[in-house]
Structure formats: structure tokens, C-alpha cells
Amino acid sequence: MKSLTSLIVGVIFGVGLALSGMTDRAKVIGFLDIFGEWVPDLLLVMGVAVCTTYIGFRIVLRRQTPLFEVKFFLPSNRQVDIRLITGASLFGLGWGLVGYCPGPVLSSLAYLQIEPLIFVIMMLIGMTAANRLRRHL
Amino acid sequence: MSNIIFPIIGGAFIGVAVISLMLILGHIMGISGLLWAAVSNKSESNSLDDKLWRWTLIIGLPLGTLLAHSLTSIAVPEQGPVNIVMLLTGAFLVGFGTKLGNGCTSGHGVCGIGRLSIRSLVATVIFILVAMITVYGAGRI
């Protein structure tokens, strides 16, 4: 039951990413190209998504528990540390180089083109490397 | 008009998905974190049940994207051409950075800011700014 509902959630998310243009690499680069011919669409996407989430979370988190779990799994880490800043910077660098971030690139696997597949494999290698490194920090 | 309507509807779908996951399973919809928890064996999600719902969610993403293109007039975007070195480097950095910084556009950018988390706000401002500078710089090479 959990898996079926999360499949539906994934489908809704995938629909949203495609409708909003997030799976269009060129459009994402256009949004990031603020000094060039800026495409502001994605600001609208993010604005609507954040506002919807803000309102929805306020309602949902009034509950004691989620529907199919015993508790809410909310991040407890509140620290702005060097790890967060370095990680966000490196992610931004990679995002700017190609125009894919994790959700959209997984959705783009639907297009059966080689670029998203290569990206996903390399992204997993990057995650593994960071995980190895973290254990030594 | 469609260039305003689709981003608005798309953004609303993203928000609804995020809220639904919180309501149903109590989890943050951070795709980088969900993906890592699905593939790695050293995380909090070691039971088969915990892995399975993450995998079905991930499989839902391309299915939803296919559905969106088949139901609307939105064309399937061109992916290439992309420089292979940039593709590999960018992909590695996205994986490395999201793991190190505990989140990506969905986790920090949408869920985190939606929860008014300062940590996520800082991360989001940084990765968007760095990405903008990168696009500016890459356009000049």
C-alpha cells in the first residue's frame, strides 16, 4: 500500500516537472542565465510550489502522525555549517554546467535519450564518493 | 498565455506531490535523499518495505513525465548536444554536492523553504547563485 501511494506521488511529481519545464535542460539553463536572455518561468514554478507546500505542510503537520507511518520524519539538523555550504556550492556548479538536478534528470529518463542515463550513473558515483569522504571527516 | 499557465500548474503539481508524501508517509520529498536511501545499504532505510516505496516513487517520475507529454501539447525537450566532459563533471558534482549538503532543489528548495528552514534557505540561495555564475562563466568559454 505504501509503495502504491508513493508511486502515485512520484507520478504527480513527474507530471509537475514536465509541465513546468524543469525537464527541459535548455529552459533551466535559460532560467539560470540571468545575465543573458533570462527565462523567468521557473521562478514562477518554484514560487507556486513553495507557497503550496507552505500552506499544505501547515495543515498536514498539525496531525499527530502521517496516514501510513508512526511518525513524521523531519530533518533535525538546523546547523548552517561548512558541509552544507560546500555541498550546495558544488551542487550549484554541477547544475549550472548541465542544467539537470536530481528530480528532473530522473524524470528525463522517460525520453529514452543517452544524456540523462549517463548523468544519473555519474550522479550516483558522485553521491557514493561524498558518502565515502564523509565517513573520514 | 501557456507560458504562464504551464509553470503555474506544474508548480502546483509539485507542491501537491510534496504535501501528499508528507501526509501519507511523513517524509520530505527530497529526490537526492530518496534516491540515495533507495540505492545505498547504509542508511536509515534498510527494510525492504522502506526501499520499495522509494523505488516506486522514483519509477513514478518518468511515468508522470510521459503522461504529461502525452496529455498536453508540450513537446519532448531536446537533451543534447552536450559536451561529454561537462556532462560527466556536472553529474558528479550534482551527486557529490547533494550528498554532502543533504539536499537538492526539491528537498531544500521546495520542502525546506516551505518549512521555513533557514538551513534550506541558505543552501537554496547558494546553489542558485553558484549555478547562475556557472552559466554566466560557461557562456564565456
Interface residues (C-beta under 8 A of the other chain):
Chain A: K2 S3 L4 T5 S6 L7 I8 V9 G10 V11 I12 F13 G14 V15 G16 L17 A18 L19 S20 G21 M22 T23 D24 R25 A26 K27 I29 L32 D33 I34 F35 G36 D41 L42 L44 V45 M46 G47 V48 A49 V50 C51 T52 T53 Y54 G56 F57 V60 L61 R63 T65 P66 L67 F68 E69 K71 F72 F73 L74 P75 N77 R78 Q79 V80 R83 L84 I85 T86 G87 A88 S89 L90 F91 G92 L93 G94 W95 G96 L97 V98 Y100 C101 P102 G103 V105 L106 S107 S108 L109 A110 Y111 Q113 E115 P116 I118 F119 V120 I121 M122 M123 L124 I125 G126 M127 T128 A129 A130 N131 L133 R134
Chain B: N3 I4 F6 P7 I8 I9 G10 G11 A12 F13 I14 G15 V16 A17 V18 I19 S20 L21 M22 L23 I24 L25 G26 H27 I28 M29 I31 S32 L35 W36 V39 S40 K42 D49 L52 W53 R54 W55 T56 L57 I58 I59 G60 L61 P62 L63 G64 T65 L66 L67 A68 H69 T72 I74 V76 P77 E78 Q79 G80 V82 M86 L87 L88 T89 G90 A91 F92 L93 V94 G95 F96 G97 T98 K99 L100 G101 N102 C104 T105 S106 H108 G109 V110 C111 G112 I113 G114 R115 L116 S117 I118 R119 V122 A123 T124 I126 F127 I128 L129 V130 A131 M132 I133 T134 V135 Y136 A138 G139
